[in-house]
Amino acid sequence: MPGNIGRRDFLLRGTLTALAGAGLRPTSASAQVSPRATVAANDRVTLGFIGTGRMGQSNLKTFLKHPEVEVAAVCDVYGPNRDAAATLAGSKARSFKDFRDLLALQEIQAVVVSSPDHWHPLHTVLACQAGKDVYVEKPVSVYLAEGRRMVEAARRYRRIVQVGTQQRSGLHFQKAVKLVQDGQIGKVSFIRTWNYGNVLPEGIGNPPDSDPLPDLDWDLWLGPAPKVPFNANRFGVHPDRWSSFRWFWHYAGGMMTDWGVHLLDIVQWAMNVEGPSEVTAHGGKLFLQDNRETPDTLQVTYRYPSFVCVYENRECNAAPLDGHGYGICFHGSLGTLFLDRAGFEVVPEKTSKGANRCEPLTEKNSNNHNLAHSRNFLDCIKSRQLPVCDIEIGHRSTSVAQLGNISYRTKSHLFWDPKSETFSRNKAARKLLSPKYRKPWKLDV
Ligand SMILES: NC(=O)c1ccc[n+]([C@@H]2O[C@H](COP(=O)([O-])OP(=O)(O)OC[C@H]3O[C@@H](n4cnc5c(N)ncnc54)[C@H](O)[C@@H]3O)[C@@H](O)[C@H]2O)c1
């Protein structure tokens, strides 16, 4: 068993290599290093799971496939999900309603956070302060400024923090990104990303507010978010669909942050950028009659210095684009690269004489992204290198999606400086960068 994990440090070489690979410069905080890693490569890794709903249980099953993983505890504010996770984790695992009890366990080296988005910053920062490494689901936060605090916590407490944007660990995603970066489809000046679906006629429905479910601590579910009566859709857990907390502003950011983060993460990686300089968005809840707050129709345009990127979401018409209900399309001067979880395809541009301007290419998905991503996290716990989706990267990918929502909600053309993470004008937009936490919750790093 490793010693005091609060004293584990980054290895400079690993930090610099990972930052370079991620297209990032090392920050001064992450360069504070010690030449010592205290976890041997063959050591057991003892984990705790916070938030064990649909994705939490999926993450638990994935991590249990790694032979060195031991699960010391699971935690959920909702009894049935906690019990389901405890059954998966086995008889040695303890079970908690309050995550602070789980964080107090000395033997836990790292936590896997799959709570609703509005809890990710507190769960991550408090875990870092308790000396745990963290695997946190995307989007990293609801508010952009919270993401920056999470980066600061990771650096200050020298913790490994991996974000659950698992496509980064997909072999065909890595190959496609390299292909774009190597210029094989020429100069990319336009990129389209999209999610199309149809949840008509009823969407998520209109359940009335009611008493909270038995065996649910509704106050602890709300946490830093405003106190409101229980509503089945706000809580969201449902046997037949992904949890609907996603469609309420205090807990998430709609499809823009739920799926947009996955797609825009790949865009920013391939194009080696940290954020757009301008953002405009249009949309609305134009047809759905359910009690969701987020739009059913949205189009966001991002202006980066050397290219334009569009994100589109419609929930009232699922007509696919070239047969694809979601995806990323890089349009280059020599060819077009389409990419999704199933694989990628390069379609060459043609010369006036009909010749290909680049090589046509297709590639299928060839590995389990979740398994590879969790493997990378475990390896980094041991090596103290930055993981493939370090919190700085995950925060940047989340930020782009959050900017789309801020533009939509304030109906404004935003001018953004990714370096300082500020708007050059627009007070209303600035207000949406930071949350107001309900007492007693505070995000102190
Ligand atoms: N990487 C991916 O591809 C992927 C896929 C799906 C979901 N996700 C992410 O996983 C997260 C969870 O999504 P989900 O669909 O599983 O939601 P869910 O509602 O099914 O699960 C969330 C669980 O967290 C619990 N919870 C709430 N507050 C808590 C607290 N304070 N402490 C402990 N538990 C708490 C809830 O009771 C619930 O059981 C989201 O952030 C989502 O974006 C990622």
The ligand as an SDF file (V2000), in Angstrom:
LIG
                    3D

 44 48  0  0  0  0  0  0  0  0999 V2000
  -18.2350   10.4530  -20.5180 N   0  0  0  0  0  0  0  0  0  0  0  0
  -19.4120   10.1350  -21.0060 C   0  0  0  0  0  0  0  0  0  0  0  0
  -19.5510    9.6810  -22.1430 O   0  0  0  0  0  0  0  0  0  0  0  0
  -20.6340   10.3210  -20.1510 C   0  0  0  0  0  0  0  0  0  0  0  0
  -21.8190    9.6380  -20.4620 C   0  0  0  0  0  0  0  0  0  0  0  0
  -22.9250    9.8390  -19.6280 C   0  0  0  0  0  0  0  0  0  0  0  0
  -22.8410   10.6950  -18.5380 C   0  0  0  0  0  0  0  0  0  0  0  0
  -21.6880   11.3560  -18.2830 N   0  0  0  0  0  0  0  0  0  0  0  0
  -21.6120   12.2960  -17.1430 C   0  0  0  0  0  0  0  0  0  0  0  0
  -21.7880   11.5830  -15.9290 O   0  0  0  0  0  0  0  0  0  0  0  0
  -22.4230   12.4180  -14.9610 C   0  0  0  0  0  0  0  0  0  0  0  0
  -23.6140   11.6600  -14.3730 C   0  0  0  0  0  0  0  0  0  0  0  0
  -24.5820   11.4650  -15.3720 O   0  0  0  0  0  0  0  0  0  0  0  0
  -25.6930   10.3310  -15.2410 P   0  0  0  0  0  0  0  0  0  0  0  0
  -26.4230   10.3120  -16.5180 O   0  0  0  0  0  0  0  0  0  0  0  0
  -25.0800    9.0750  -14.7340 O   0  0  0  0  0  0  0  0  0  0  0  0
  -26.6440   10.9640  -14.1120 O   0  0  0  0  0  0  0  0  0  0  0  0
  -27.5150   10.2180  -13.0100 P   0  0  0  0  0  0  0  0  0  0  0  0
  -28.5320   11.1950  -12.5450 O   0  0  0  0  0  0  0  0  0  0  0  0
  -27.9800    8.9110  -13.5310 O   0  0  0  0  0  0  0  0  0  0  0  0
  -26.4680    9.9380  -11.8520 O   0  0  0  0  0  0  0  0  0  0  0  0
  -26.0090   10.9190  -10.9750 C   0  0  0  0  0  0  0  0  0  0  0  0
  -26.0100   10.3180   -9.5780 C   0  0  0  0  0  0  0  0  0  0  0  0
  -25.3460   11.2290   -8.6970 O   0  0  0  0  0  0  0  0  0  0  0  0
  -26.0700   11.2260   -7.4880 C   0  0  0  0  0  0  0  0  0  0  0  0
  -25.7540   12.4160   -6.7000 N   0  0  0  0  0  0  0  0  0  0  0  0
  -26.2860   13.6610   -6.7690 C   0  0  0  0  0  0  0  0  0  0  0  0
  -25.7160   14.4700   -5.8660 N   0  0  0  0  0  0  0  0  0  0  0  0
  -24.8010   13.7140   -5.2060 C   0  0  0  0  0  0  0  0  0  0  0  0
  -23.8970   13.9820   -4.1390 C   0  0  0  0  0  0  0  0  0  0  0  0
  -23.8110   15.1890   -3.5740 N   0  0  0  0  0  0  0  0  0  0  0  0
  -23.1030   12.9720   -3.7110 N   0  0  0  0  0  0  0  0  0  0  0  0
  -23.1840   11.7320   -4.2520 C   0  0  0  0  0  0  0  0  0  0  0  0
  -24.0400   11.4220   -5.2510 N   0  0  0  0  0  0  0  0  0  0  0  0
  -24.8180   12.4080   -5.7300 C   0  0  0  0  0  0  0  0  0  0  0  0
  -27.5220   11.1190   -7.9200 C   0  0  0  0  0  0  0  0  0  0  0  0
  -28.3580   10.7100   -6.8600 O   0  0  0  0  0  0  0  0  0  0  0  0
  -27.4310   10.1090   -9.0430 C   0  0  0  0  0  0  0  0  0  0  0  0
  -27.5680    8.7820   -8.5730 O   0  0  0  0  0  0  0  0  0  0  0  0
  -22.8000   13.6950  -15.6980 C   0  0  0  0  0  0  0  0  0  0  0  0
  -21.8670   14.7000  -15.4160 O   0  0  0  0  0  0  0  0  0  0  0  0
  -22.7380   13.3220  -17.1560 C   0  0  0  0  0  0  0  0  0  0  0  0
  -22.4260   14.3990  -18.0020 O   0  0  0  0  0  0  0  0  0  0  0  0
  -20.5880   11.1690  -19.0580 C   0  0  0  0  0  0  0  0  0  0  0  0
  1  2  1  0
  2  3  2  0
  2  4  1  0
  4  5  1  0
  4 44  2  0
  5  6  2  0
  6  7  1  0
  7  8  2  0
  8  9  1  0
  8 44  1  0
  9 10  1  0
  9 42  1  0
 10 11  1  0
 11 12  1  0
 11 40  1  0
 12 13  1  0
 13 14  1  0
 14 15  2  0
 14 16  1  0
 14 17  1  0
 17 18  1  0
 18 19  2  0
 18 20  1  0
 18 21  1  0
 21 22  1  0
 22 23  1  0
 23 24  1  0
 23 38  1  0
 24 25  1  0
 25 26  1  0
 25 36  1  0
 26 27  1  0
 26 35  1  0
 27 28  2  0
 28 29  1  0
 29 30  1  0
 29 35  2  0
 30 31  1  0
 30 32  2  0
 32 33  1  0
 33 34  2  0
 34 35  1  0
 36 37  1  0
 36 38  1  0
 38 39  1  0
 40 41  1  0
 40 42  1  0
 42 43  1  0
M  CHG  2   8   1  16  -1
M  END
$$$$
